[in-house]
Amino acid sequence: MNDGIGMSGAGMEGTPMGELGEESSTPQHRLKRLAYAAFCATHERAWTALSRARIGDQVTADLVVVAMKTHLSRTWDSAMRHPMPAAYAWRLINQHVDDWVADEPETEVEMTTFISVIDSFRNLAAQALEEMPEQIGLYSAILSLPDRQRAVVILRYVLDLDETVIGEYIDRPVATVRSNLRHARARLAKQLKLSDLPEHGGKS
């Protein structure tokens, strides 16, 4: 199914339109709007973390999330028919971010975003992240991971989500999540010139 996911046609103002438009005040549409609001409240933290980590500039990243939410409101019925609505929305935010990064590949990373990501890894490799060159190297390595490995790293170590929840986002079983985390840690350890990164970590 092609839902037309992308930045084109998605408003940046953040007002739900289309399927959840305010022009309809029937009980059914009011319930849909409530469900949409609750869904966004549950998952927006993850969408924002991904967007900020990949884009770097918080204001721009947050606008991309607004555009994605507007797009989600327009395809809400499709999202609710999906076997894993969280995975549907995760695919949506990834495609919005991909569209933005493709147009603006050289965006400078804000220090606040940089610090929030690096701090998430201090419990894993504290001694290897004391100097700025190592920190920059780690951030670059995270961004250069394959899409799914980058996603599970952000969800696990930046947001400290458990593997079951991560599986719901990427629409994969827990065993696949663990495999992606293992391969991602191996890549990052190589970047940091460590023998390995511990399995557990992230924000406590």
Backbone as JSON Lines, residues from 0, in Angstrom:
{"i":0,"aa":"M","n":[0.84,-1.19,0.0],"ca":[0.0,0.0,0.0],"c":[0.87,1.23,0.0]}
{"i":1,"aa":"N","n":[0.56,2.17,-0.86],"ca":[1.31,3.41,-0.94],"c":[0.47,4.51,-0.33]}
{"i":2,"aa":"D","n":[0.9,5.02,0.84],"ca":[0.16,6.08,1.51],"c":[0.68,7.45,1.15]}
{"i":3,"aa":"G","n":[1.6,7.52,0.19],"ca":[2.14,8.81,-0.19],"c":[2.99,9.43,0.89]}
{"i":4,"aa":"I","n":[3.68,8.59,1.64],"ca":[4.46,9.08,2.76],"c":[5.64,9.88,2.24]}
{"i":5,"aa":"G","n":[5.81,11.07,2.8],"ca":[6.91,11.93,2.4],"c":[6.64,13.33,2.88]}
{"i":6,"aa":"M","n":[7.6,14.23,2.66],"ca":[7.44,15.59,3.14],"c":[6.5,16.4,2.26]}
{"i":7,"aa":"S","n":[6.43,16.1,0.98],"ca":[5.58,16.87,0.09],"c":[4.12,16.67,0.47]}
{"i":8,"aa":"G","n":[3.4,17.79,0.57],"ca":[1.98,17.72,0.88],"c":[1.68,17.63,2.36]}
{"i":9,"aa":"A","n":[2.7,17.56,3.21],"ca":[2.48,17.49,4.65],"c":[2.69,18.87,5.22]}
{"i":10,"aa":"G","n":[1.64,19.43,5.83],"ca":[1.75,20.78,6.36],"c":[2.66,20.84,7.55]}
{"i":11,"aa":"M","n":[3.31,21.98,7.75],"ca":[4.24,22.14,8.86],"c":[3.58,22.78,10.07]}
{"i":12,"aa":"E","n":[2.28,23.1,9.95],"ca":[1.64,23.83,11.04],"c":[1.21,22.91,12.17]}
{"i":13,"aa":"G","n":[1.09,21.6,11.92],"ca":[0.78,20.66,12.98],"c":[-0.69,20.51,13.28]}
{"i":14,"aa":"T","n":[-1.58,21.13,12.51],"ca":[-3.01,20.98,12.75],"c":[-3.53,19.77,12.0]}
{"i":15,"aa":"P","n":[-4.12,18.78,12.7],"ca":[-4.62,17.6,12.01],"c":[-5.66,17.98,10.96]}
{"i":16,"aa":"M","n":[-5.51,17.43,9.77],"ca":[-6.42,17.71,8.67],"c":[-6.92,16.38,8.11]}
{"i":17,"aa":"G","n":[-7.7,16.45,7.04],"ca":[-8.13,15.24,6.35],"c":[-9.01,14.38,7.24]}
{"i":18,"aa":"E","n":[-8.56,13.14,7.47],"ca":[-9.37,12.17,8.21],"c":[-9.77,12.67,9.58]}
{"i":19,"aa":"L","n":[-8.92,13.44,10.24],"ca":[-9.21,13.9,11.59],"c":[-9.52,15.39,11.62]}
{"i":20,"aa":"G","n":[-9.94,15.95,10.5],"ca":[-10.18,17.39,10.42],"c":[-11.23,17.87,11.42]}
{"i":21,"aa":"E","n":[-10.99,19.09,11.91],"ca":[-11.91,19.67,12.9],"c":[-13.28,19.99,12.29]}
{"i":22,"aa":"E","n":[-13.36,19.92,10.94],"ca":[-14.65,20.24,10.33],"c":[-15.72,19.22,10.69]}
{"i":23,"aa":"S","n":[-15.34,18.04,11.13],"ca":[-16.3,17.01,11.51],"c":[-16.38,16.94,13.02]}
{"i":24,"aa":"S","n":[-17.61,16.98,13.55],"ca":[-17.78,16.94,15.01],"c":[-18.65,15.77,15.43]}
{"i":25,"aa":"T","n":[-18.72,14.73,14.6],"ca":[-19.51,13.56,14.96],"c":[-18.83,12.83,16.11]}
{"i":26,"aa":"P","n":[-19.58,12.08,16.89],"ca":[-18.96,11.31,17.99],"c":[-17.83,10.41,17.51]}
{"i":27,"aa":"Q","n":[-18.01,9.79,16.34],"ca":[-16.98,8.9,15.83],"c":[-15.68,9.65,15.58]}
{"i":28,"aa":"H","n":[-15.77,10.83,14.98],"ca":[-14.57,11.6,14.7],"c":[-13.95,12.16,15.99]}
{"i":29,"aa":"R","n":[-14.77,12.5,16.95],"ca":[-14.21,12.96,18.23],"c":[-13.41,11.84,18.89]}
{"i":30,"aa":"L","n":[-13.94,10.62,18.82],"ca":[-13.21,9.49,19.38],"c":[-11.9,9.24,18.63]}
{"i":31,"aa":"K","n":[-11.94,9.39,17.31],"ca":[-10.72,9.22,16.52],"c":[-9.67,10.25,16.92]}
{"i":32,"aa":"R","n":[-10.12,11.5,17.11],"ca":[-9.16,12.54,17.48],"c":[-8.56,12.27,18.86]}
{"i":33,"aa":"L","n":[-9.39,11.76,19.77],"ca":[-8.87,11.41,21.1],"c":[-7.86,10.28,21.0]}
{"i":34,"aa":"A","n":[-8.18,9.26,20.18],"ca":[-7.25,8.14,20.01],"c":[-5.95,8.6,19.38]}
{"i":35,"aa":"Y","n":[-6.04,9.49,18.4],"ca":[-4.86,10.04,17.74],"c":[-3.99,10.82,18.74]}
{"i":36,"aa":"A","n":[-4.64,11.65,19.56],"ca":[-3.89,12.44,20.54],"c":[-3.2,11.53,21.55]}
{"i":37,"aa":"A","n":[-3.88,10.49,22.0],"ca":[-3.28,9.56,22.95],"c":[-2.12,8.8,22.32]}
{"i":38,"aa":"F","n":[-2.27,8.41,21.07],"ca":[-1.21,7.7,20.35],"c":[0.03,8.59,20.23]}
{"i":39,"aa":"C","n":[-0.18,9.84,19.85],"ca":[0.95,10.76,19.72],"c":[1.63,11.0,21.07]}
{"i":40,"aa":"A","n":[0.83,11.13,22.12],"ca":[1.4,11.35,23.45],"c":[2.27,10.17,23.87]}
{"i":41,"aa":"T","n":[1.9,8.97,23.46],"ca":[2.66,7.77,23.81],"c":[3.97,7.67,23.03]}
{"i":42,"aa":"H","n":[3.94,8.04,21.76],"ca":[5.07,7.73,20.88],"c":[5.9,8.94,20.43]}
{"i":43,"aa":"E","n":[5.44,10.14,20.71],"ca":[6.15,11.31,20.16],"c":[7.57,11.44,20.69]}
{"i":44,"aa":"R","n":[7.81,10.98,21.91],"ca":[9.17,11.05,22.46],"c":[10.15,10.27,21.59]}
{"i":45,"aa":"A","n":[9.73,9.1,21.12],"ca":[10.6,8.3,20.26],"c":[10.79,8.97,18.9]}
{"i":46,"aa":"W","n":[9.71,9.49,18.32],"ca":[9.81,10.17,17.03],"c":[10.77,11.35,17.13]}
{"i":47,"aa":"T","n":[10.64,12.1,18.23],"ca":[11.48,13.3,18.4],"c":[12.94,12.92,18.59]}
{"i":48,"aa":"A","n":[13.2,11.87,19.35],"ca":[14.58,11.43,19.56],"c":[15.24,11.04,18.25]}
{"i":49,"aa":"L","n":[14.53,10.29,17.43],"ca":[15.07,9.9,16.13],"c":[15.34,11.12,15.27]}
{"i":50,"aa":"S","n":[14.36,12.01,15.19],"ca":[14.48,13.19,14.34],"c":[15.63,14.08,14.8]}
{"i":51,"aa":"R","n":[15.74,14.32,16.09],"ca":[16.81,15.19,16.59],"c":[18.18,14.56,16.4]}
{"i":52,"aa":"A","n":[18.29,13.26,16.64],"ca":[19.59,12.6,16.5],"c":[20.07,12.64,15.06]}
{"i":53,"aa":"R","n":[19.18,12.45,14.11],"ca":[19.58,12.4,12.7],"c":[19.72,13.77,12.07]}
{"i":54,"aa":"I","n":[18.88,14.73,12.48],"ca":[18.9,16.06,11.87],"c":[19.86,16.99,12.6]}
{"i":55,"aa":"G","n":[19.92,16.87,13.92],"ca":[20.89,17.67,14.68],"c":[20.31,18.97,15.21]}
{"i":56,"aa":"D","n":[19.61,19.71,14.39],"ca":[19.01,20.97,14.79],"c":[17.64,20.7,15.4]}
{"i":57,"aa":"Q","n":[17.46,21.09,16.67],"ca":[16.24,20.7,17.38],"c":[15.0,21.36,16.82]}
{"i":58,"aa":"V","n":[15.1,22.64,16.44],"ca":[13.93,23.34,15.91],"c":[13.46,22.68,14.62]}
{"i":59,"aa":"T","n":[14.41,22.42,13.71],"ca":[14.06,21.77,12.45],"c":[13.53,20.36,12.7]}
{"i":60,"aa":"A","n":[14.2,19.63,13.58],"ca":[13.77,18.26,13.87],"c":[12.35,18.24,14.42]}
{"i":61,"aa":"D","n":[12.05,19.18,15.29],"ca":[10.7,19.23,15.86],"c":[9.66,19.58,14.8]}
{"i":62,"aa":"L","n":[10.04,20.44,13.85],"ca":[9.11,20.76,12.75],"c":[8.85,19.53,11.87]}
{"i":63,"aa":"V","n":[9.89,18.71,11.68],"ca":[9.7,17.49,10.92],"c":[8.72,16.56,11.63]}
{"i":64,"aa":"V","n":[8.81,16.5,12.96],"ca":[7.86,15.69,13.73],"c":[6.44,16.25,13.58]}
{"i":65,"aa":"V","n":[6.31,17.58,13.6],"ca":[4.99,18.2,13.4],"c":[4.42,17.8,12.04]}
{"i":66,"aa":"A","n":[5.27,17.86,11.0],"ca":[4.81,17.48,9.66],"c":[4.39,16.02,9.63]}
{"i":67,"aa":"M","n":[5.17,15.18,10.3],"ca":[4.84,13.75,10.32],"c":[3.5,13.53,11.04]}
{"i":68,"aa":"K","n":[3.27,14.23,12.15],"ca":[2.02,14.07,12.89],"c":[0.83,14.53,12.05]}
{"i":69,"aa":"T","n":[1.01,15.61,11.3],"ca":[-0.06,16.07,10.42],"c":[-0.35,15.02,9.35]}
{"i":70,"aa":"H","n":[0.72,14.46,8.8],"ca":[0.56,13.4,7.81],"c":[-0.13,12.18,8.43]}
{"i":71,"aa":"L","n":[0.28,11.82,9.63],"ca":[-0.33,10.69,10.32],"c":[-1.82,10.92,10.52]}
{"i":72,"aa":"S","n":[-2.2,12.15,10.87],"ca":[-3.62,12.44,11.07],"c":[-4.41,12.25,9.79]}
{"i":73,"aa":"R","n":[-3.75,12.51,8.65],"ca":[-4.43,12.36,7.36],"c":[-4.58,10.89,6.95]}
{"i":74,"aa":"T","n":[-3.77,10.02,7.52],"ca":[-3.83,8.6,7.17],"c":[-4.15,7.76,8.41]}
{"i":75,"aa":"W","n":[-4.87,8.36,9.35],"ca":[-5.1,7.71,10.64],"c":[-5.83,6.39,10.5]}
{"i":76,"aa":"D","n":[-6.82,6.33,9.61],"ca":[-7.55,5.07,9.44],"c":[-6.61,3.96,8.95]}
{"i":77,"aa":"S","n":[-5.69,4.32,8.03],"ca":[-4.71,3.34,7.55],"c":[-3.8,2.89,8.68]}
{"i":78,"aa":"A","n":[-3.4,3.82,9.53],"ca":[-2.54,3.48,10.67],"c":[-3.23,2.51,11.6]}
{"i":79,"aa":"M","n":[-4.51,2.74,11.85],"ca":[-5.25,1.89,12.78],"c":[-5.56,0.52,12.18]}
{"i":80,"aa":"R","n":[-5.58,0.43,10.86],"ca":[-5.78,-0.88,10.24],"c":[-4.5,-1.69,10.17]}
{"i":81,"aa":"H","n":[-3.36,-1.03,10.38],"ca":[-2.07,-1.73,10.32],"c":[-1.96,-2.68,11.51]}
{"i":82,"aa":"P","n":[-1.38,-3.86,11.31],"ca":[-1.23,-4.8,12.44],"c":[-0.42,-4.22,13.6]}
{"i":83,"aa":"M","n":[0.52,-3.32,13.29],"ca":[1.35,-2.68,14.31],"c":[1.34,-1.17,14.07]}
{"i":84,"aa":"P","n":[0.36,-0.45,14.62],"ca":[0.29,1.0,14.38],"c":[1.58,1.75,14.75]}
{"i":85,"aa":"A","n":[2.26,1.3,15.81],"ca":[3.51,1.96,16.19],"c":[4.56,1.82,15.09]}
{"i":86,"aa":"A","n":[4.58,0.66,14.43],"ca":[5.52,0.44,13.33],"c":[5.14,1.29,12.12]}
{"i":87,"aa":"Y","n":[3.84,1.44,11.87],"ca":[3.37,2.3,10.77],"c":[3.88,3.72,10.99]}
{"i":88,"aa":"A","n":[3.71,4.23,12.21],"ca":[4.14,5.59,12.52],"c":[5.66,5.71,12.49]}
{"i":89,"aa":"W","n":[6.36,4.67,12.92],"ca":[7.83,4.7,12.89],"c":[8.34,4.77,11.45]}
{"i":90,"aa":"R","n":[7.69,4.04,10.56],"ca":[8.06,4.12,9.15],"c":[7.8,5.52,8.61]}
{"i":91,"aa":"L","n":[6.71,6.12,9.06],"ca":[6.34,7.45,8.61],"c":[7.38,8.49,9.04]}
{"i":92,"aa":"I","n":[7.79,8.46,10.32],"ca":[8.77,9.46,10.77],"c":[10.11,9.23,10.09]}
{"i":93,"aa":"N","n":[10.48,7.98,9.86],"ca":[11.73,7.72,9.16],"c":[11.71,8.28,7.75]}
{"i":94,"aa":"Q","n":[10.6,8.15,7.05],"ca":[10.54,8.65,5.69],"c":[10.53,10.17,5.65]}
{"i":95,"aa":"H","n":[9.88,10.8,6.63],"ca":[9.93,12.27,6.7],"c":[11.35,12.75,6.98]}
{"i":96,"aa":"V","n":[12.02,12.09,7.91],"ca":[13.41,12.47,8.21],"c":[14.3,12.2,7.0]}
{"i":97,"aa":"D","n":[14.12,11.05,6.36],"ca":[14.91,10.74,5.16],"c":[14.75,11.82,4.1]}
{"i":98,"aa":"D","n":[13.51,12.27,3.88],"ca":[13.26,13.31,2.89],"c":[14.0,14.59,3.24]}
{"i":99,"aa":"W","n":[13.98,14.96,4.52],"ca":[14.65,16.19,4.92],"c":[16.16,16.05,4.79]}
{"i":100,"aa":"V","n":[16.71,14.93,5.26],"ca":[18.16,14.73,5.19],"c":[18.64,14.71,3.74]}
{"i":101,"aa":"A","n":[17.85,14.14,2.84],"ca":[18.23,14.1,1.44],"c":[18.36,15.5,0.85]}
{"i":102,"aa":"D","n":[17.54,16.43,1.34],"ca":[17.59,17.8,0.82],"c":[18.64,18.65,1.53]}
{"i":103,"aa":"E","n":[18.93,18.33,2.79],"ca":[19.86,19.14,3.6],"c":[20.88,18.25,4.28]}
{"i":104,"aa":"P","n":[21.79,17.62,3.52],"ca":[22.69,16.63,4.1],"c":[23.79,17.2,4.98]}
{"i":105,"aa":"E","n":[24.04,18.5,4.93],"ca":[25.2,19.06,5.63],"c":[24.83,19.86,6.86]}
{"i":106,"aa":"T","n":[23.69,19.57,7.46],"ca":[23.23,20.32,8.62],"c":[24.21,20.18,9.79]}
{"i":107,"aa":"E","n":[24.48,21.29,10.45],"ca":[25.38,21.26,11.61],"c":[24.62,20.78,12.85]}
{"i":108,"aa":"V","n":[25.23,19.9,13.6],"ca":[24.59,19.33,14.79],"c":[24.71,20.3,15.96]}
{"i":109,"aa":"E","n":[23.59,20.61,16.59],"ca":[23.61,21.48,17.77],"c":[24.26,20.76,18.94]}
{"i":110,"aa":"M","n":[24.93,21.52,19.79],"ca":[25.63,20.93,20.92],"c":[24.67,20.23,21.88]}
{"i":111,"aa":"T","n":[23.46,20.78,22.08],"ca":[22.53,20.15,23.01],"c":[22.12,18.76,22.51]}
{"i":112,"aa":"T","n":[21.91,18.64,21.21],"ca":[21.56,17.33,20.65],"c":[22.74,16.38,20.76]}
{"i":113,"aa":"F","n":[23.92,16.87,20.44],"ca":[25.13,16.06,20.5],"c":[25.33,15.52,21.91]}
{"i":114,"aa":"I","n":[25.23,16.39,22.91],"ca":[25.46,15.99,24.29],"c":[24.42,14.96,24.74]}
{"i":115,"aa":"S","n":[23.15,15.15,24.36],"ca":[22.11,14.23,24.8],"c":[22.36,12.82,24.28]}
{"i":116,"aa":"V","n":[22.88,12.71,23.06],"ca":[23.18,11.39,22.5],"c":[24.42,10.79,23.15]}
{"i":117,"aa":"I","n":[25.48,11.58,23.24],"ca":[26.73,11.07,23.81],"c":[26.54,10.66,25.27]}
{"i":118,"aa":"D","n":[25.81,11.47,26.04],"ca":[25.6,11.14,27.45],"c":[24.91,9.79,27.63]}
{"i":119,"aa":"S","n":[24.11,9.4,26.66],"ca":[23.41,8.12,26.74],"c":[24.36,6.93,26.69]}
{"i":120,"aa":"F","n":[25.57,7.16,26.18],"ca":[26.53,6.07,26.01],"c":[27.64,6.08,27.06]}
{"i":121,"aa":"R","n":[27.6,7.01,27.98],"ca":[28.68,7.1,28.97],"c":[28.74,5.88,29.87]}
{"i":122,"aa":"N","n":[27.59,5.28,30.17],"ca":[27.6,4.08,31.0],"c":[28.18,2.87,30.27]}
{"i":123,"aa":"L","n":[28.19,2.94,28.94],"ca":[28.72,1.83,28.15],"c":[30.22,1.92,27.97]}
{"i":124,"aa":"A","n":[30.71,3.13,27.76],"ca":[32.13,3.28,27.41],"c":[32.66,4.59,27.95]}
{"i":125,"aa":"A","n":[32.55,4.77,29.25],"ca":[32.88,6.06,29.85],"c":[34.3,6.5,29.53]}
{"i":126,"aa":"Q","n":[35.25,5.59,29.7],"ca":[36.65,5.98,29.52],"c":[36.98,6.27,28.06]}
{"i":127,"aa":"A","n":[36.16,5.78,27.16],"ca":[36.44,5.97,25.74],"c":[35.77,7.23,25.19]}
{"i":128,"aa":"L","n":[35.01,7.92,26.02],"ca":[34.28,9.09,25.54],"c":[34.67,10.36,26.27]}
{"i":129,"aa":"E","n":[35.86,10.39,26.81],"ca":[36.29,11.56,27.56],"c":[36.7,12.71,26.66]}
{"i":130,"aa":"E","n":[37.23,12.39,25.49],"ca":[37.75,13.42,24.59],"c":[36.78,13.68,23.45]}
{"i":131,"aa":"M","n":[36.75,14.94,23.0],"ca":[35.83,15.34,21.94],"c":[36.01,14.54,20.65]}
{"i":132,"aa":"P","n":[37.24,14.24,20.19],"ca":[37.36,13.46,18.95],"c":[36.66,12.1,19.03]}
{"i":133,"aa":"E","n":[36.76,11.42,20.2],"ca":[36.09,10.15,20.35],"c":[34.56,10.32,20.36]}
{"i":134,"aa":"Q","n":[34.09,11.4,20.98],"ca":[32.66,11.66,21.01],"c":[32.12,11.94,19.61]}
{"i":135,"aa":"I","n":[32.84,12.74,18.85],"ca":[32.43,13.04,17.48],"c":[32.45,11.76,16.64]}
{"i":136,"aa":"G","n":[33.47,10.94,16.87],"ca":[33.56,9.68,16.13],"c":[32.38,8.77,16.43]}
{"i":137,"aa":"L","n":[31.97,8.7,17.69],"ca":[30.83,7.87,18.06],"c":[29.56,8.38,17.42]}
{"i":138,"aa":"Y","n":[29.34,9.69,17.49],"ca":[28.12,10.26,16.91],"c":[28.05,9.96,15.42]}
{"i":139,"aa":"S","n":[29.18,10.15,14.74],"ca":[29.24,9.87,13.3],"c":[28.97,8.38,13.03]}
{"i":140,"aa":"A","n":[29.53,7.53,13.9],"ca":[29.33,6.09,13.73],"c":[27.88,5.7,13.91]}
{"i":141,"aa":"I","n":[27.19,6.34,14.86],"ca":[25.77,6.05,15.06],"c":[24.97,6.43,13.82]}
{"i":142,"aa":"L","n":[25.24,7.61,13.28],"ca":[24.51,8.07,12.1],"c":[24.8,7.22,10.87]}
{"i":143,"aa":"S","n":[25.98,6.59,10.83],"ca":[26.35,5.8,9.66],"c":[25.91,4.34,9.76]}
{"i":144,"aa":"L","n":[25.3,3.97,10.89],"ca":[24.8,2.6,11.02],"c":[23.69,2.34,9.99]}
{"i":145,"aa":"P","n":[23.51,1.08,9.6],"ca":[22.34,0.75,8.78],"c":[21.07,1.2,9.48]}
{"i":146,"aa":"D","n":[20.03,1.49,8.71],"ca":[18.83,2.12,9.26],"c":[18.28,1.42,10.49]}
{"i":147,"aa":"R","n":[18.11,0.1,10.41],"ca":[17.49,-0.6,11.53],"c":[18.41,-0.63,12.74]}
{"i":148,"aa":"Q","n":[19.7,-0.79,12.54],"ca":[20.63,-0.77,13.67],"c":[20.65,0.61,14.33]}
{"i":149,"aa":"R","n":[20.63,1.67,13.51],"ca":[20.59,3.03,14.06],"c":[19.32,3.23,14.87]}
{"i":150,"aa":"A","n":[18.21,2.73,14.37],"ca":[16.93,2.88,15.07],"c":[16.96,2.2,16.43]}
{"i":151,"aa":"V","n":[17.44,0.96,16.48],"ca":[17.42,0.24,17.76],"c":[18.42,0.85,18.74]}
{"i":152,"aa":"V","n":[19.52,1.39,18.25],"ca":[20.48,2.06,19.12],"c":[19.85,3.29,19.76]}
{"i":153,"aa":"I","n":[19.16,4.1,18.96],"ca":[18.52,5.3,19.5],"c":[17.42,4.92,20.49]}
{"i":154,"aa":"L","n":[16.61,3.94,20.13],"ca":[15.51,3.54,21.0],"c":[16.0,2.91,22.29]}
{"i":155,"aa":"R","n":[17.07,2.11,22.19],"ca":[17.56,1.42,23.39],"c":[18.42,2.31,24.27]}
{"i":156,"aa":"Y","n":[19.4,2.97,23.69],"ca":[20.39,3.66,24.51],"c":[20.09,5.13,24.75]}
{"i":157,"aa":"V","n":[19.4,5.79,23.83],"ca":[19.03,7.18,24.06],"c":[17.73,7.26,24.86]}
{"i":158,"aa":"L","n":[16.76,6.41,24.54],"ca":[15.47,6.44,25.22],"c":[15.32,5.37,26.3]}
{"i":159,"aa":"D","n":[16.24,4.39,26.32],"ca":[16.22,3.32,27.32],"c":[14.93,2.51,27.25]}
{"i":160,"aa":"L","n":[14.43,2.26,26.05],"ca":[13.25,1.42,25.88],"c":[13.65,-0.05,25.92]}
{"i":161,"aa":"D","n":[12.72,-0.91,26.37],"ca":[13.05,-2.32,26.4],"c":[12.88,-2.94,25.02]}
{"i":162,"aa":"E","n":[13.39,-4.15,24.88],"ca":[13.46,-4.78,23.56],"c":[12.09,-5.09,22.99]}
{"i":163,"aa":"T","n":[11.12,-5.39,23.85],"ca":[9.76,-5.67,23.36],"c":[9.15,-4.43,22.72]}
{"i":164,"aa":"V","n":[9.29,-3.3,23.36],"ca":[8.76,-2.04,22.81],"c":[9.48,-1.69,21.51]}
{"i":165,"aa":"I","n":[10.8,-1.87,21.49],"ca":[11.56,-1.59,20.27],"c":[11.06,-2.46,19.13]}
{"i":166,"aa":"G","n":[10.77,-3.73,19.43],"ca":[10.25,-4.62,18.41],"c":[8.94,-4.13,17.83]}
{"i":167,"aa":"E","n":[8.11,-3.49,18.65],"ca":[6.85,-2.95,18.16],"c":[7.1,-1.79,17.19]}
{"i":168,"aa":"Y","n":[8.11,-1.0,17.46],"ca":[8.42,0.12,16.57],"c":[8.94,-0.36,15.22]}
{"i":169,"aa":"I","n":[9.85,-1.3,15.23],"ca":[10.46,-1.72,13.97],"c":[9.75,-2.93,13.36]}
{"i":170,"aa":"D","n":[8.68,-3.39,14.02],"ca":[7.86,-4.49,13.52],"c":[8.69,-5.76,13.31]}
{"i":171,"aa":"R","n":[9.48,-6.08,14.31],"ca":[10.33,-7.26,14.26],"c":[10.3,-7.96,15.62]}
{"i":172,"aa":"P","n":[10.54,-9.29,15.66],"ca":[10.56,-10.0,16.94],"c":[11.74,-9.56,17.8]}
{"i":173,"aa":"V","n":[11.62,-9.87,19.09],"ca":[12.67,-9.48,20.04],"c":[14.02,-10.06,19.64]}
{"i":174,"aa":"A","n":[14.04,-11.29,19.1],"ca":[15.31,-11.89,18.69],"c":[16.0,-11.04,17.63]}
{"i":175,"aa":"T","n":[15.23,-10.45,16.73],"ca":[15.81,-9.59,15.7],"c":[16.32,-8.29,16.31]}
{"i":176,"aa":"V","n":[15.59,-7.76,17.27],"ca":[16.05,-6.55,17.97],"c":[17.4,-6.82,18.63]}
{"i":177,"aa":"R","n":[17.5,-7.95,19.31],"ca":[18.75,-8.28,20.0],"c":[19.89,-8.45,19.0]}
{"i":178,"aa":"S","n":[19.6,-9.07,17.87],"ca":[20.62,-9.25,16.84],"c":[21.08,-7.9,16.3]}
{"i":179,"aa":"N","n":[20.14,-7.0,16.04],"ca":[20.51,-5.68,15.55],"c":[21.33,-4.9,16.57]}
{"i":180,"aa":"L","n":[20.96,-5.02,17.83],"ca":[21.73,-4.35,18.88],"c":[23.15,-4.92,18.96]}
{"i":181,"aa":"R","n":[23.26,-6.24,18.86],"ca":[24.57,-6.88,18.93],"c":[25.48,-6.41,17.8]}
{"i":182,"aa":"H","n":[24.95,-6.39,16.59],"ca":[25.75,-5.95,15.44],"c":[26.08,-4.45,15.54]}
{"i":183,"aa":"A","n":[25.13,-3.67,16.04],"ca":[25.39,-2.24,16.18],"c":[26.47,-1.98,17.21]}
{"i":184,"aa":"R","n":[26.41,-2.69,18.34],"ca":[27.45,-2.52,19.37],"c":[28.82,-2.9,18.83]}
{"i":185,"aa":"A","n":[28.88,-3.93,18.02],"ca":[30.16,-4.35,17.44],"c":[30.73,-3.25,16.55]}
{"i":186,"aa":"R","n":[29.87,-2.62,15.75],"ca":[30.32,-1.54,14.87],"c":[30.8,-0.34,15.69]}
{"i":187,"aa":"L","n":[30.04,0.01,16.73],"ca":[30.4,1.16,17.55],"c":[31.67,0.88,18.35]}
{"i":188,"aa":"A","n":[31.81,-0.34,18.86],"ca":[33.03,-0.7,19.6],"c":[34.25,-0.57,18.7]}
{"i":189,"aa":"K","n":[34.11,-0.98,17.47],"ca":[35.22,-0.85,16.52],"c":[35.59,0.61,16.32]}
{"i":190,"aa":"Q","n":[34.57,1.48,16.23],"ca":[34.82,2.9,16.07],"c":[35.56,3.46,17.29]}
{"i":191,"aa":"L","n":[35.2,2.98,18.48],"ca":[35.82,3.46,19.72],"c":[37.11,2.71,20.05]}
{"i":192,"aa":"K","n":[37.47,1.75,19.18],"ca":[38.69,0.94,19.4],"c":[38.61,0.19,20.73]}
{"i":193,"aa":"L","n":[37.42,-0.38,21.0],"ca":[37.21,-1.21,22.18],"c":[36.98,-2.64,21.73]}
{"i":194,"aa":"S","n":[37.24,-3.58,22.62],"ca":[36.98,-4.97,22.27],"c":[35.5,-5.26,22.17]}
{"i":195,"aa":"D","n":[34.7,-4.54,22.98],"ca":[33.25,-4.76,22.95],"c":[32.6,-3.65,23.75]}
{"i":196,"aa":"L","n":[31.29,-3.47,23.54],"ca":[30.48,-2.62,24.38],"c":[29.54,-3.5,25.18]}
{"i":197,"aa":"P","n":[29.31,-3.18,26.46],"ca":[28.41,-3.99,27.27],"c":[27.02,-4.07,26.65]}
{"i":198,"aa":"E","n":[26.31,-5.13,26.98],"ca":[24.96,-5.31,26.44],"c":[24.0,-4.29,27.01]}
{"i":199,"aa":"H","n":[24.16,-3.95,28.29],"ca":[23.22,-3.08,28.96],"c":[23.83,-1.7,29.14]}
{"i":200,"aa":"G","n":[22.95,-0.73,29.2],"ca":[23.41,0.65,29.37],"c":[22.27,1.59,29.07]}
{"i":201,"aa":"G","n":[22.61,2.77,28.62],"ca":[21.58,3.76,28.36],"c":[21.28,4.5,29.63]}
{"i":202,"aa":"K","n":[20.22,5.28,29.58],"ca":[19.86,6.09,30.74],"c":[19.27,5.21,31.81]}
{"i":203,"aa":"S","n":[19.69,5.45,33.02],"ca":[19.17,4.67,34.14],"c":[17.96,5.36,34.75]}
